[in-house]
Amino acid sequence: MQPYPPDYIELKIPAKTDYLGMIRLTVSGIANRMQFSYDEIEDIKMAVSEACTNVVQHAYLDKETGDITIGFGLFSDRLEIMIDDHGERFNFRERKQGMAPYNPSHPIDALPESGLGIYVMHSVMDAVEISYNHGMTVLLTKHLQREWGEKDERTHSIYPEN
């Protein structure tokens, strides 16, 4: 199979909760087009939602509003999603070290109300990279478990194949 350049899609939207649903719909449409399974699509949507929610809640504290740029790299073997903001940064390493692993013997009420987004992203994606430049950039990667375009027996269609 000959490698080819990836398709690239980019959205720039206001960092407001009103637009999070639109981001999830876009993610779902792209992942579906690439033939990820239903469960994989839900995982990708959850990770992107967590990253975008972090931007909305934490990046633009002192400003009235800012933007989120979301880039999608559609490769033959993976989907890469970049979430970028120009807001305030926080110390990811400190926050990650402060997170304790989930202990099922502790009551659910003892879980923190926030701070699990990074853990969730790492749990459901194949790779998560976080970098700081002019704000914060999160790069999420999910690999296809088959070649793009190859039939997936987990995908069912009501339309006959022709």
N, CA, C and O of each residue as an XYZ file, in Angstrom:
648
protein
N       0.840     -1.171      0.000
C       0.000      0.000      0.000
C       0.891      1.243      0.000
O       1.820      1.349      0.802
N       0.615      2.144     -0.866
C       1.395      3.370     -1.005
C       0.911      4.404      0.016
O      -0.278      4.721      0.048
N       1.830      4.945      0.868
C       1.384      5.986      1.797
C       1.003      7.253      1.040
O       1.567      7.552     -0.013
N       0.072      7.971      1.568
C      -0.340      9.219      0.942
C      -0.464     10.284      2.027
O      -0.610      9.960      3.205
N      -0.407     11.553      1.628
C      -0.515     12.608      2.633
C      -1.883     12.550      3.313
O      -2.882     12.204      2.683
N      -1.917     12.890      4.596
C      -3.199     12.839      5.303
C      -4.113     13.983      4.885
O      -3.660     15.039      4.443
N      -5.408     13.744      5.039
C      -6.357     14.845      4.932
C      -6.274     15.620      6.243
O      -5.997     15.044      7.295
N      -6.513     16.917      6.175
C      -6.456     17.737      7.379
C      -7.689     18.625      7.431
O      -8.025     19.299      6.457
N      -8.355     18.618      8.570
C      -9.549     19.428      8.796
C      -9.275     20.284     10.026
O      -8.709     19.801     11.006
N      -9.675     21.551      9.977
C      -9.438     22.421     11.128
C     -10.678     23.239     11.450
O     -11.340     23.768     10.557
N     -10.982     23.336     12.742
C     -12.071     24.167     13.245
C     -11.488     25.211     14.186
O     -10.566     24.920     14.947
N     -12.013     26.401     14.138
C     -11.657     27.427     15.122
C     -12.971     27.959     15.661
O     -13.765     28.557     14.935
N     -13.184     27.731     16.952
C     -14.472     28.089     17.540
C     -14.265     28.838     18.854
O     -13.200     28.735     19.463
N     -15.272     29.588     19.294
C     -15.171     30.252     20.596
C     -15.079     29.214     21.718
O     -15.723     28.167     21.658
N     -14.284     29.510     22.723
C     -14.115     28.607     23.866
C     -15.288     28.796     24.825
O     -15.141     29.355     25.912
N     -16.442     28.321     24.401
C     -17.673     28.420     25.189
C     -18.339     27.051     25.218
O     -18.245     26.278     24.265
N     -19.007     26.767     26.319
C     -19.677     25.466     26.447
C     -20.735     25.262     25.368
O     -21.041     24.122     25.018
N     -21.294     26.333     24.841
C     -22.321     26.229     23.798
C     -21.835     25.473     22.567
O     -22.648     24.925     21.823
N     -20.537     25.433     22.343
C     -19.992     24.830     21.127
C     -19.434     23.425     21.335
O     -18.994     22.797     20.372
N     -19.440     22.914     22.568
C     -18.874     21.587     22.822
C     -19.645     20.487     22.091
O     -19.041     19.523     21.620
N     -20.962     20.617     21.991
C     -21.769     19.629     21.265
C     -21.399     19.571     19.791
O     -21.354     18.492     19.200
N     -21.134     20.729     19.199
C     -20.734     20.771     17.794
C     -19.393     20.070     17.593
O     -19.189     19.379     16.595
N     -18.487     20.251     18.542
C     -17.188     19.576     18.455
C     -17.385     18.065     18.503
O     -16.789     17.338     17.708
N     -18.219     17.587     19.429
C     -18.473     16.141     19.532
C     -19.091     15.592     18.249
O     -18.726     14.503     17.806
N     -20.016     16.328     17.650
C     -20.623     15.883     16.385
C     -19.584     15.804     15.272
O     -19.591     14.863     14.478
N     -18.700     16.781     15.214
C     -17.643     16.776     14.199
C     -16.715     15.588     14.399
O     -16.379     14.889     13.444
N     -16.300     15.360     15.642
C     -15.434     14.220     15.958
C     -16.113     12.919     15.552
O     -15.488     12.053     14.940
N     -17.375     12.783     15.888
C     -18.128     11.573     15.557
C     -18.181     11.351     14.049
O     -17.977     10.233     13.576
N     -18.454     12.404     13.302
C     -18.526     12.286     11.846
C     -17.203     11.884     11.222
O     -17.169     11.039     10.327
N     -16.118     12.478     11.683
C     -14.794     12.157     11.135
C     -14.402     10.731     11.488
O     -13.950      9.979     10.624
N     -14.571     10.350     12.757
C     -14.198      8.997     13.186
C     -15.060      7.943     12.500
O     -14.571      6.862     12.172
N     -16.329      8.245     12.282
C     -17.214      7.320     11.567
C     -16.761      7.156     10.120
O     -16.751      6.045      9.591
N     -16.389      8.254      9.486
C     -15.906      8.198      8.097
C     -14.661      7.326      7.986
O     -14.452      6.647      6.980
N     -13.837      7.353      9.036
C     -12.614      6.543      9.035
C     -12.881      5.094      9.442
O     -11.968      4.269      9.445
N     -14.117      4.793      9.781
C     -14.575      3.445     10.125
C     -14.055      2.940     11.470
O     -13.754      1.756     11.621
N     -13.953      3.839     12.438
C     -13.719      3.396     13.804
C     -14.999      2.729     14.294
O     -16.086      3.032     13.801
N     -14.876      1.827     15.256
C     -16.054      1.170     15.823
C     -16.830      2.170     16.684
O     -16.326      3.241     17.024
N     -18.051      1.801     17.025
C     -18.889      2.657     17.869
C     -18.182      2.974     19.190
O     -18.135      4.131     19.607
N     -17.636      1.949     19.844
C     -16.950      2.156     21.126
C     -15.726      3.058     20.971
O     -15.468      3.906     21.825
N     -14.976      2.880     19.890
C     -13.812      3.735     19.644
C     -14.238      5.187     19.427
O     -13.588      6.110     19.917
N     -15.328      5.380     18.694
C     -15.840      6.737     18.454
C     -16.241      7.389     19.774
O     -15.944      8.561     20.005
N     -16.913      6.635     20.634
C     -17.307      7.177     21.936
C     -16.079      7.547     22.771
O     -16.075      8.576     23.448
N     -15.040      6.712     22.725
C     -13.796      7.010     23.447
C     -13.140      8.285     22.923
O     -12.698      9.129     23.702
N     -13.079      8.417     21.602
C     -12.463      9.599     20.990
C     -13.251     10.851     21.373
O     -12.667     11.871     21.737
N     -14.586     10.768     21.287
C     -15.425     11.909     21.660
C     -15.204     12.311     23.119
O     -15.139     13.497     23.440
N     -15.088     11.315     23.995
C     -14.879     11.604     25.412
C     -13.544     12.317     25.638
O     -13.478     13.291     26.387
N     -12.487     11.834     24.994
C     -11.163     12.445     25.165
C     -11.144     13.879     24.640
O     -10.618     14.776     25.299
N     -11.714     14.096     23.460
C     -11.748     15.445     22.881
C     -12.603     16.362     23.750
O     -12.250     17.520     23.972
N     -13.727     15.844     24.239
C     -14.592     16.620     25.125
C     -13.853     17.064     26.379
O     -13.968     18.214     26.803
N     -13.097     16.149     26.966
C     -12.330     16.478     28.171
C     -11.307     17.580     27.879
O     -11.181     18.533     28.649
N     -10.581     17.448     26.772
C      -9.570     18.449     26.422
C     -10.216     19.811     26.174
O      -9.712     20.832     26.642
N     -11.320     19.829     25.444
C     -11.992     21.097     25.133
C     -12.639     21.705     26.374
O     -12.631     22.925     26.540
N     -13.195     20.873     27.241
C     -13.776     21.368     28.488
C     -12.703     22.014     29.356
O     -12.953     23.035     29.997
N     -11.510     21.425     29.379
C     -10.401     22.034     30.120
C     -10.088     23.428     29.593
O      -9.826     24.345     30.372
N     -10.114     23.590     28.274
C      -9.865     24.912     27.684
C     -10.949     25.889     28.134
O     -10.650     26.991     28.592
N     -12.209     25.476     27.999
C     -13.326     26.356     28.354
C     -13.252     26.769     29.824
O     -13.492     27.930     30.154
N     -12.921     25.822     30.708
C     -12.953     26.108     32.143
C     -11.692     26.782     32.678
O     -11.760     27.522     33.659
N     -10.539     26.535     32.046
C      -9.289     26.978     32.660
C      -8.428     27.929     31.825
O      -7.651     28.695     32.394
N      -8.539     27.903     30.520
C      -7.567     28.622     29.686
C      -7.762     30.132     29.672
O      -6.784     30.879     29.655
N      -8.987     30.584     29.678
C      -9.242     32.010     29.484
C      -9.883     32.637     30.719
O     -10.906     33.312     30.614
N      -9.293     32.420     31.868
C      -9.880     32.891     33.125
C     -10.009     34.401     33.194
O     -11.045     34.909     33.623
N      -8.986     35.127     32.783
C      -8.993     36.585     32.914
C      -9.554     37.294     31.688
O      -9.791     38.502     31.715
N      -9.761     36.557     30.636
C     -10.272     37.167     29.411
C     -11.754     36.842     29.285
O     -12.241     35.856     29.838
N     -12.448     37.679     28.557
C     -13.872     37.434     28.361
C     -14.087     36.130     27.607
O     -14.938     35.323     27.981
N     -13.325     35.929     26.557
C     -13.412     34.672     25.804
C     -12.168     34.529     24.942
O     -11.411     35.478     24.741
N     -11.985     33.341     24.448
C     -10.887     33.058     23.538
C     -11.350     31.996     22.560
O     -12.540     31.692     22.480
N     -10.427     31.442     21.829
C     -10.764     30.440     20.820
C     -10.108     29.104     21.130
O      -9.092     29.025     21.821
N     -10.720     28.068     20.600
C     -10.143     26.725     20.575
C      -9.927     26.399     19.103
O     -10.838     26.552     18.290
N      -8.740     25.955     18.765
C      -8.476     25.455     17.417
C      -8.354     23.944     17.527
O      -7.578     23.426     18.330
N      -9.129     23.248     16.709
C      -9.109     21.785     16.717
C      -8.735     21.324     15.320
O      -9.440     21.608     14.351
N      -7.629     20.617     15.223
C      -7.160     20.097     13.942
C      -7.257     18.585     13.928
O      -6.939     17.924     14.916
N      -7.697     18.040     12.804
C      -7.850     16.596     12.639
C      -6.938     16.133     11.509
O      -7.098     16.572     10.371
N      -5.996     15.265     11.803
C      -5.145     14.650     10.789
C      -5.659     13.246     10.521
O      -5.581     12.379     11.392
N      -6.185     13.012      9.321
C      -6.763     11.717      8.956
C      -5.726     10.928      8.178
O      -5.556     11.135      6.977
N      -5.035     10.029      8.855
C      -4.018      9.183      8.253
C      -4.638      7.839      7.906
O      -5.742      7.532      8.356
N      -3.946      7.040      7.118
C      -4.489      5.731      6.736
C      -4.558      4.776      7.917
O      -5.356      3.839      7.898
N      -3.743      4.991      8.946
C      -3.706      4.061     10.076
C      -4.087      4.687     11.415
O      -4.089      4.000     12.436
N      -4.413      5.993     11.423
C      -4.703      6.634     12.702
C      -5.401      7.981     12.488
O      -5.391      8.555     11.399
N      -5.994      8.445     13.560
C      -6.574      9.783     13.618
C      -5.797     10.560     14.672
O      -5.670     10.113     15.812
N      -5.281     11.717     14.295
C      -4.606     12.600     15.237
C      -5.460     13.851     15.397
O      -5.891     14.455     14.415
N      -5.694     14.226     16.639
C      -6.523     15.390     16.931
C      -5.718     16.348     17.796
O      -5.225     15.978     18.861
N      -5.593     17.580     17.325
C      -4.864     18.610     18.050
C      -5.868     19.612     18.604
O      -6.687     20.154     17.862
N      -5.803     19.857     19.905
C      -6.634     20.866     20.548
C      -5.683     21.945     21.049
O      -4.793     21.669     21.853
N      -5.872     23.176     20.571
C      -4.919     24.252     20.836
C      -5.651     25.480     21.360
O      -6.727     25.830     20.874
N      -5.057     26.130     22.358
C      -5.615     27.387     22.852
C      -4.489     28.397     23.052
O      -3.310     28.044     23.016
N      -4.858     29.633     23.259
C      -3.890     30.708     23.503
C      -4.084     31.282     24.903
O      -3.766     32.443     25.161
N      -4.603     30.463     25.790
C      -4.934     30.934     27.133
C      -3.833     30.704     28.143
O      -2.675     30.471     27.796
N      -4.226     30.776     29.406
C      -3.306     30.568     30.517
C      -2.915     29.099     30.578
O      -3.717     28.218     30.268
N      -1.687     28.848     30.975
C      -1.258     27.470     31.088
C      -1.215     27.066     32.553
O      -1.131     27.903     33.452
N      -1.277     25.757     32.764
C      -1.101     25.245     34.111
C       0.011     24.219     34.065
O       0.367     23.737     32.990
N       0.563     23.879     35.216
C       1.683     22.951     35.263
C       1.156     21.524     35.205
O       0.711     20.965     36.207
N       1.216     20.950     34.011
C       0.689     19.608     33.780
C       1.402     18.567     34.630
O       0.760     17.680     35.193
N       2.721     18.666     34.729
C       3.480     17.655     35.490
C       3.077     17.654     36.965
O       2.907     16.594     37.568
N       2.927     18.843     37.538
C       2.490     18.922     38.933
C       1.097     18.340     39.101
O       0.842     17.589     40.042
N       0.202     18.683     38.196
C      -1.167     18.185     38.294
C      -1.190     16.665     38.139
O      -1.922     15.980     38.852
N      -0.387     16.134     37.206
C      -0.356     14.687     36.981
C       0.210     13.959     38.202
O      -0.300     12.907     38.587
N       1.260     14.515     38.810
C       1.842     13.882     39.994
C       0.878     13.922     41.170
O       0.904     13.037     42.026
N       0.038     14.928     41.218
C      -0.924     15.043     42.304
C      -2.111     14.109     42.176
O      -2.886     13.960     43.120
N      -2.265     13.475     41.016
C      -3.391     12.570     40.802
C      -3.033     11.181     41.315
O      -2.038     10.591     40.895
N      -3.837     10.676     42.208
C      -3.626      9.311     42.690
C      -4.401      8.360     41.803
O      -5.417      8.743     41.223
N      -3.933      7.113     41.688
C      -4.700      6.154     40.904
C      -6.049      5.888     41.560
O      -6.203      6.008     42.775
N      -7.002      5.533     40.746
C      -8.343      5.230     41.236
C      -8.292      3.996     42.121
O      -7.707      2.979     41.747
N      -8.896      4.086     43.278
C      -8.960      2.959     44.204
C     -10.419      2.543     44.337
O     -11.215      3.282     44.916
N     -10.793      1.354     43.804
C     -12.200      0.950     43.826
C     -12.760      0.746     45.230
O     -13.978      0.703     45.398
N     -11.898      0.620     46.246
C     -12.407      0.431     47.610
C     -12.865      1.751     48.239
O     -13.575      1.743     49.244
N     -12.460      2.883     47.651
C     -12.906      4.179     48.165
C     -14.306      4.481     47.653
O     -14.651      4.102     46.533
N     -15.115      5.157     48.457
C     -16.466      5.498     47.993
C     -16.413      6.484     46.827
O     -15.494      7.295     46.718
N     -17.397      6.395     45.980
C     -17.461      7.255     44.793
C     -17.512      8.732     45.193
O     -17.033      9.593     44.455
N     -18.091      9.025     46.359
C     -18.168     10.413     46.829
C     -16.797     10.995     47.140
O     -16.640     12.214     47.210
N     -15.800     10.128     47.328
C     -14.451     10.592     47.665
C     -13.660     11.026     46.438
O     -12.591     11.621     46.572
N     -14.170     10.735     45.245
C     -13.472     11.145     44.025
C     -13.536     12.658     43.866
O     -14.551     13.271     44.198
N     -12.471     13.265     43.364
C     -12.519     14.715     43.139
C     -13.504     15.044     42.026
O     -13.711     14.252     41.107
N     -14.115     16.236     42.124
C     -15.087     16.639     41.114
C     -14.433     16.973     39.789
O     -15.067     16.875     38.738
N     -13.183     17.362     39.830
C     -12.486     17.669     38.585
C     -11.067     17.143     38.686
O     -10.637     16.675     39.741
N     -10.348     17.223     37.584
C      -8.965     16.775     37.584
C      -8.766     15.391     37.004
O      -7.635     14.908     36.933
N      -9.848     14.741     36.586
C      -9.727     13.402     36.012
C      -9.640     13.425     34.490
O      -9.445     12.378     33.872
N      -9.780     14.592     33.877
C      -9.786     14.678     32.418
C      -8.527     14.138     31.774
O      -8.600     13.428     30.771
N      -7.377     14.462     32.333
C      -6.107     13.987     31.778
C      -6.025     12.471     31.900
O      -5.586     11.790     30.974
N      -6.450     11.948     33.045
C      -6.474     10.497     33.252
C      -7.391      9.822     32.228
O      -7.031      8.800     31.645
N      -8.571     10.397     32.014
C      -9.525      9.840     31.049
C      -8.918      9.833     29.650
O      -9.013      8.833     28.938
N      -8.294     10.945     29.250
C      -7.684     11.008     27.916
C      -6.644      9.908     27.738
O      -6.621      9.235     26.707
N      -5.785      9.723     28.735
C      -4.759      8.679     28.662
C      -5.382      7.283     28.640
O      -4.828      6.367     28.032
N      -6.523      7.118     29.296
C      -7.166      5.803     29.381
C      -7.776      5.349     28.063
O      -7.776      4.156     27.759
N      -8.296      6.285     27.280
C      -9.061      5.890     26.094
C      -8.343      6.133     24.767
O      -8.797      5.654     23.728
N      -7.230      6.867     24.784
C      -6.505      7.137     23.545
C      -5.200      6.348     23.522
O      -4.701      5.935     24.568
N      -4.649      6.139     22.326
C      -3.387      5.409     22.196
C      -2.192      6.271     22.583
O      -1.188      5.753     23.071
N      -2.288      7.572     22.373
C      -1.206      8.482     22.753
C      -1.803      9.842     23.093
O      -2.754     10.300     22.460
N      -1.223     10.474     24.107
C      -1.615     11.822     24.515
C      -0.330     12.610     24.745
O       0.510     12.226     25.558
N      -0.191     13.710     24.023
C       0.973     14.583     24.197
C       0.469     15.972     24.546
O      -0.471     16.474     23.930
N       1.098     16.587     25.533
C       0.718     17.929     25.947
C       1.952     18.813     25.866
O       3.008     18.477     26.402
N       1.806     19.943     25.192
C       2.935     20.865     25.070
C       2.454     22.291     25.298
O       1.266     22.597     25.196
N       3.412     23.144     25.608
C       3.127     24.553     25.875
C       3.939     25.395     24.910
O       5.130     25.156     24.712
N       3.306     26.359     24.326
C       3.994     27.308     23.477
C       3.359     28.662     23.733
O       3.814     29.412     24.598
N       2.339     28.970     23.005
C       1.595     30.215     23.154
C       0.354     29.994     24.008
O      -0.473     30.898     24.124
N       0.209     28.860     24.588
C      -0.930     28.428     25.388
C      -0.693     26.957     25.678
O       0.386     26.580     26.135
N      -1.666     26.144     25.423
C      -1.511     24.710     25.615
C      -1.993     23.987     24.367
O      -2.997     24.369     23.766
N      -1.271     22.941     23.982
C      -1.663     22.098     22.858
C      -1.734     20.662     23.347
O      -0.792     20.156     23.958
N      -2.854     20.011     23.076
C      -3.037     18.601     23.397
C      -3.139     17.858     22.073
O      -3.950     18.213     21.218
N      -2.317     16.827     21.905
C      -2.367     15.995     20.702
C      -2.829     14.606     21.115
O      -2.159     13.920     21.887
N      -3.979     14.199     20.594
C      -4.570     12.893     20.885
C      -4.434     12.010     19.654
O      -4.682     12.465     18.538
N      -4.042     10.753     19.843
C      -3.891      9.819     18.723
C      -4.675      8.552     19.009
O      -4.599      7.991     20.102
N      -5.434      8.104     18.006
C      -6.151      6.826     18.076
C      -5.837      6.077     16.793
O      -6.072      6.582     15.695
N      -5.303      4.865     16.935
C      -4.942      4.045     15.780
C      -6.121      3.201     15.322
O      -6.895      2.694     16.135
N      -6.245      3.061     14.008
C      -7.220      2.128     13.439
C      -6.682      0.721     13.618
O      -5.480      0.489     13.495
N      -7.550     -0.197     13.903
C      -7.132     -1.584     14.092
C      -7.166     -2.362     12.778
O      -7.043     -3.587     12.776
N      -7.332     -1.651     11.664
C      -7.379     -2.256     10.331
C      -7.022     -1.159      9.332
O      -6.890      0.007      9.706
N      -6.871     -1.521      8.099
C      -6.591     -0.523      7.065
C      -7.844      0.308      6.807
O      -8.957     -0.217      6.814
N      -7.656      1.602      6.579
C      -8.767      2.495      6.292
C      -9.463      2.003      5.025
O      -8.809      1.793      4.003
N     -10.755      1.822      5.080
C     -11.514      1.340      3.940
C     -11.781     -0.152      3.996
O     -12.675     -0.646      3.309
N     -11.009     -0.886      4.815
C     -11.231     -2.319      4.969
C     -12.524     -2.513      5.754
O     -12.787     -1.777      6.705
N     -13.330     -3.493      5.366
C     -14.610     -3.722      6.023
C     -14.390     -4.148      7.470
O     -13.515     -4.961      7.769
N     -15.181     -3.597      8.337
C     -15.140     -3.933      9.756
C     -16.396     -4.718     10.081
O     -17.509     -4.228      9.888
N     -16.221     -5.934     10.575
C     -17.377     -6.771     10.868
C     -18.222     -6.206     12.003
O     -19.359     -6.637     12.197
N     -17.682     -5.240     12.759
C     -18.451     -4.620     13.832
C     -19.384     -3.544     13.294
O     -20.258     -3.073     14.021
N     -19.219     -3.152     12.055
C     -20.030     -2.104     11.457
C     -21.146     -2.749     10.653
O     -20.892     -3.591      9.791
N     -22.359     -2.360     10.929
C     -23.501     -2.921     10.216
C     -24.206     -1.805      9.462
O     -24.322     -0.687      9.964
N     -24.669     -2.103      8.274
C     -25.353     -1.108      7.470
C     -26.702     -1.654      7.041
O     -26.854     -2.855      6.818
N     -27.671     -0.773      6.928
C     -28.977     -1.200      6.445
C     -29.012     -1.224      4.922
O     -29.989     -1.679      4.327
N     -27.944     -0.734      4.289
C     -27.894     -0.675      2.840
C     -27.142     -1.877      2.292
O     -26.100     -2.248      2.834
N     -27.648     -2.493      1.228
C     -26.931     -3.628      0.641
C     -25.628     -3.161     -0.003
O     -25.529     -2.036     -0.494
N     -24.628     -4.050      0.007
C     -23.343     -3.720     -0.622
C     -23.434     -3.963     -2.119
O     -23.905     -5.014     -2.553
N     -22.995     -3.022     -2.890
C     -22.933     -3.149     -4.350
C     -21.724     -2.455     -4.849
O     -21.476     -2.438     -6.055
